[in-house]
């Protein structure tokens, strides 16, 4: 990858909002909160898909969340089609460190000619950087306003 920017902060700090500020001319996905979980939104088209729920809607689970593996499969397929430019992935964490979620695409994108922007909860920065062999990154911390 040409560069990596990691937007970090605690839960609800505004990582997705900050990532959204980089969307002009970029590709990838952001995952804004919904009533009972998160949706997946294409940076390019704005199209949305259900992604994670606090309700037991999907058979795949991580922690208290059920998630739609088909949405991650679609997202990974699209991300793997990208060879250059700015690529946003919101959010990388425990699921990806275990090989799920956006992990298949993220592993490949770190080897491509892209400027990568990812969001990572502050508690997971070290393990994400290690899991995906990210040696250098601009760390952009977001602090929730009260």
N, C-alpha and C positions, 0 to 999 in steps of 0.2 A: 504494500500500500504506500501511496505517496505521503499521506499524513493521517493521523488519527486524533480526533477530538472526543474526549469523554466528558459528557455532561453528567454531573453527579450531584447528589443531595439525598436527603432523607425521603421517606414516604410523604407524598403530597407537597413536596417542596417546589414543584414547578418544572421538573425535568422535561416533561413532554411539551409544555408550553415553550420552553427555551429551544428545544429541538425544532419545534414548528417555525421558529424564526429563521431557520436555515433552509427551509423547504424550497424557496424560489430557485429554480434551475436544478434541483436535486431529484434523486430517485430514492425509492425505499418505502418504509412504513413507519408510521407513528401509532401509538396505542393509547388513545385518550380514555379516561374513565367513563363508564356508563352507569346506569342506575344500580346494577348488581355486579359489575365487573369492569371489563375492558373490551373495547372494539379495536379492530385492526383497520387503519385507514391508509390507502395508497397516497403517497406524497404526490405522484404524478396526476392521478385522475380524481382523487377525493373519494373514490368508491370505498364503501365500508362493509365489514364482515364482523359478526360476533366472534370473539376470541376467547375470553376467559369469563367465568362466572363464579360468584360465591354460592350459587345454587348448583345442585348436582345434575347439570344439564348434559354433561359429556362424560364418557367413561374414563378419559385420561385425567389424572389429577396431579397437582403439586401443592403440598400444604393444604390450605383451606380452599383452593381454587380447582375448579374443573375447567378443562380447556379443549378447544376444538382442534384436533390434530390436522384436520383437512385444511383449516385456515393457515396453519404453519406450513404445511406442505406446499400450498399455493404460493405463499410468501417466499419460501426458500427457492422454489422454481423460478420465480421472477427475479429474485436477487442474484441467482446464479447466472442469469442471462446478461448481467451488467459487467462490462469490462473496463469502464472508465467513468470519470465524473465524480460527483458528490453523491454518496450513498448514506442514507440515514436508517438506523435500526434502533427502534425504541420498544422495548427495553431488554437489555441483556442482563441475565442474573443466574440464579440457582439452576433453573431449567436448562439453560444453555451450557453451563459448566458441567452438567450431567449428560450432555450430548443431545439434548432435545431442543425444542423451540427453534430459534434462529441459528443454532450451532452449525448445521451443515453449510449454510451460506456464509456465515461469518468466517469459518475456517478458510474457505476459498477466497473470500474478498480480501483477507489480510495478505494474500499473495498476488493481488491484482493491482493495476494502475488506477486506484481509486483514492479519493479523499473520504475517509470513513468518519462518520459522526454517529456515536452510540450513546445511549443513556444507560447509566449503571447506578444502582443505589449505592450510597457511600460505603455501606458495610461490605460490598462485594467487589470493590475496585481491584484489590490485590489478586483475588482468585480469578477474576475475569481476565486481567492482563496476563496472568500466568497460563491459564487454560488456553488462551488464543495467541500466545507468544507475542504479545504486544509489548515491545521494549521501550518505545517512546510514544508519548501522547501529550497533547495539551489537555490539562485537566481544568474543566470549567465548573466551578462549584456554584450551585443554586441554593440559596438559603430562603426558606419559607418566610414570607412576611407575616407579621401578626395582625 
